[in-house]
Amino acid sequence: MLELIERFDFFSAVWMTVKLTLWAALGSLILGTFIAVLRLSPIKVLQWAGSTYVTVFRNTPLTVVVVAANLVIWNQLGLEVAARNATYLDDTNFRLAILALVAYHAAFVCEAIRSGVNTIPVGQAEAARSIGLTFGQNLRHIILPQAFRGAVTPLGNVLIALTKNTTVVTAIGVAQVSHAMRRMIEFRSDVLFTVFGLVALTFIVLTLPLGILTGWASEKLAVKR
Amino acid sequence: MSAQAILFDAPGPKTRQRHLIWTALGSLFVFGVAAGVLWILWDKGQITPDKWAPIFTFAAWKQYFVPGIQATLVAALVAIVASFALGLILAMGRMSDLRVLRIICTVVIEFFRAVPVLIMMLFVFFMLVYTFRMRGGTAPFLGVVVGLICYNGAVIAEVVRNGVASLPKGQREAGLSIGLSSSEVRRMILVPQALTAMMPTLVSQVVVILKDTALGYIILYPELLNSVRQMGSRFGNMTVAFTAGAVAFIFLNWCISKVAEWLERRLQRRGHTAGRIAEAEPGDVD
């Protein structure tokens, strides 16, 4: 097993998975919050824009989004996301993968935050309105802080799903864990079970602490009412 | 409680005016994005008859769309039926009175939920190809289906177990007091009611299964994404082909989620269950 890890540079593949997860998590948190704000706003057009985004990306397979990022957005429409140097292709695919993961998971982040909003008692927003806060102030000081605290569990679930979903970007050749797995098996099909065990263990090691952490955090951060 | 209701009062004249301004700005934003996308498409020569005409031809449907959608639906259907069966078995095992069985099922469920679907698919596919020397289209098909069954079976098992846990305690007690054994209570009283209560969630899980069939692209199962890509290469209209493929997926999944929402409303009106009706959301984010 150690020989496998060394020969196929497994740890750099794990590091790539971690990098993809972190960047995509950051991006989808920002975009998802923005879309949640659109959906919560009193303006019909913005609500519609937000819910259309969520409907589209929740119902499109991630594989389609990832492959389209490469074949359509980059290849056909010519969006350049990396400088033309020695690592041009690797950089391009890495960034396109993050773009696709962000676009897809933002829809789920938006729904998680909305479910967090639903944990807030009516009285909070009513009190905020009665002391004269505007929609923006209400959102910034009263609704969103409590919504994030109430949404820790669903957000954690999105993060765990995101970690697992980074495997899909092997479709455009980003060298993360599932890509390493394919290469390992293609060269060493005699140790198929060892490879599978190693990869499965990697994901258990990556996601188990996340699950425990969100469980702990959701209790710690929950607004005591 | 709807989010909108708690956030706003009925608007007065000043607020209505402000909303009007925001509506104008919002429309500008939406139209700006749409116009930007259209302009890029136009600029790159994607909005021309020779790019769009092929997808409306008989050949495109006969060779690409219909076989693709068919392969996607076949894989999804087999996976749905089998993962519901596996889910029920695993749920029964996890609630069993036998400690050993309970532990085994718990480990199996947690393992399949932690390992990404694609990893399962790759494993099954490569095992069939390298260990069992399987040739042709069976290995990709089995890879897709078995991968989906393992993951979704585990998720459905958890949904069923949550459904049973949400039933009032009296259901079980009443069953025991009329002399049923504890496994009979589960089989005849608890699980049927849990299934009814969780039906909207279970139908939403179908969306997840249908979406994940697209992972078959990676192990060369000829599903919709694969045929869309082939069509794009053949007619030189990748953008259009992908748009059509995405629309097909969105339409199929949207229909299924509407069914789930309809079920949720209907069951809330007249559900034959003591449990709380679940929401029309998938059992696990995916």
Chai-1 contact restraints between the chains, C-beta under 6 A:
chainA,res_idxA,chainB,res_idxB,connection_type,confidence,min_distance_angstrom,max_distance_angstrom,comment,restraint_id
A,L40,B,A3,contact,1.0,0.0,6.0,A-B,restraint_1
A,P42,B,F8,contact,1.0,0.0,6.0,A-B,restraint_2
A,I43,B,W22,contact,1.0,0.0,6.0,A-B,restraint_3
A,I43,B,T23,contact,1.0,0.0,6.0,A-B,restraint_4
A,I43,B,G26,contact,1.0,0.0,6.0,A-B,restraint_5
A,V45,B,T23,contact,1.0,0.0,6.0,A-B,restraint_6
A,V45,B,G26,contact,1.0,0.0,6.0,A-B,restraint_7
A,V45,B,S27,contact,1.0,0.0,6.0,A-B,restraint_8
A,V45,B,V30,contact,1.0,0.0,6.0,A-B,restraint_9
A,L46,B,G26,contact,1.0,0.0,6.0,A-B,restraint_10
A,A49,B,V30,contact,1.0,0.0,6.0,A-B,restraint_11
A,N59,B,I250,contact,1.0,0.0,6.0,A-B,restraint_12
A,N59,B,N253,contact,1.0,0.0,6.0,A-B,restraint_13
A,N59,B,W254,contact,1.0,0.0,6.0,A-B,restraint_14
A,T60,B,A246,contact,1.0,0.0,6.0,A-B,restraint_15
A,T60,B,F249,contact,1.0,0.0,6.0,A-B,restraint_16
A,T60,B,I250,contact,1.0,0.0,6.0,A-B,restraint_17
A,P61,B,K211,contact,1.0,0.0,6.0,A-B,restraint_18
A,P61,B,A214,contact,1.0,0.0,6.0,A-B,restraint_19
A,P61,B,F249,contact,1.0,0.0,6.0,A-B,restraint_20
A,T63,B,A214,contact,1.0,0.0,6.0,A-B,restraint_21
A,T63,B,L215,contact,1.0,0.0,6.0,A-B,restraint_22
A,T63,B,Y217,contact,1.0,0.0,6.0,A-B,restraint_23
A,T63,B,L225,contact,1.0,0.0,6.0,A-B,restraint_24
A,V64,B,A214,contact,1.0,0.0,6.0,A-B,restraint_25
A,V64,B,L225,contact,1.0,0.0,6.0,A-B,restraint_26
A,V64,B,A246,contact,1.0,0.0,6.0,A-B,restraint_27
A,A68,B,F242,contact,1.0,0.0,6.0,A-B,restraint_28
A,L71,B,M238,contact,1.0,0.0,6.0,A-B,restraint_29
A,V72,B,M238,contact,1.0,0.0,6.0,A-B,restraint_30
A,V72,B,T239,contact,1.0,0.0,6.0,A-B,restraint_31
A,V72,B,F242,contact,1.0,0.0,6.0,A-B,restraint_32
A,Q76,B,M238,contact,1.0,0.0,6.0,A-B,restraint_33
A,Q76,B,T239,contact,1.0,0.0,6.0,A-B,restraint_34
A,L77,B,I40,contact,1.0,0.0,6.0,A-B,restraint_35
A,L77,B,K44,contact,1.0,0.0,6.0,A-B,restraint_36
A,F108,B,V285,contact,1.0,0.0,6.0,A-B,restraint_37
A,V117,B,A3,contact,1.0,0.0,6.0,A-B,restraint_38
A,V122,B,I6,contact,1.0,0.0,6.0,A-B,restraint_39
A,A125,B,I6,contact,1.0,0.0,6.0,A-B,restraint_40
A,A125,B,L7,contact,1.0,0.0,6.0,A-B,restraint_41
A,R129,B,D9,contact,1.0,0.0,6.0,A-B,restraint_42
A,N157,B,V285,contact,1.0,0.0,6.0,A-B,restraint_43
A,V158,B,V285,contact,1.0,0.0,6.0,A-B,restraint_44
A,A161,B,V285,contact,1.0,0.0,6.0,A-B,restraint_45
A,A161,B,D286,contact,1.0,0.0,6.0,A-B,restraint_46
A,K164,B,P116,contact,1.0,0.0,6.0,A-B,restraint_47
A,T167,B,P116,contact,1.0,0.0,6.0,A-B,restraint_48
A,T167,B,L118,contact,1.0,0.0,6.0,A-B,restraint_49
A,A171,B,I218,contact,1.0,0.0,6.0,A-B,restraint_50
A,S178,B,L118,contact,1.0,0.0,6.0,A-B,restraint_51
A,I185,B,F126,contact,1.0,0.0,6.0,A-B,restraint_52
A,S189,B,Y130,contact,1.0,0.0,6.0,A-B,restraint_53
A,L192,B,M127,contact,1.0,0.0,6.0,A-B,restraint_54
A,F196,B,F123,contact,1.0,0.0,6.0,A-B,restraint_55
A,V199,B,I119,contact,1.0,0.0,6.0,A-B,restraint_56
A,A200,B,V115,contact,1.0,0.0,6.0,A-B,restraint_57
A,F203,B,A114,contact,1.0,0.0,6.0,A-B,restraint_58
A,F203,B,V115,contact,1.0,0.0,6.0,A-B,restraint_59
A,I204,B,A114,contact,1.0,0.0,6.0,A-B,restraint_60
A,T207,B,A114,contact,1.0,0.0,6.0,A-B,restraint_61
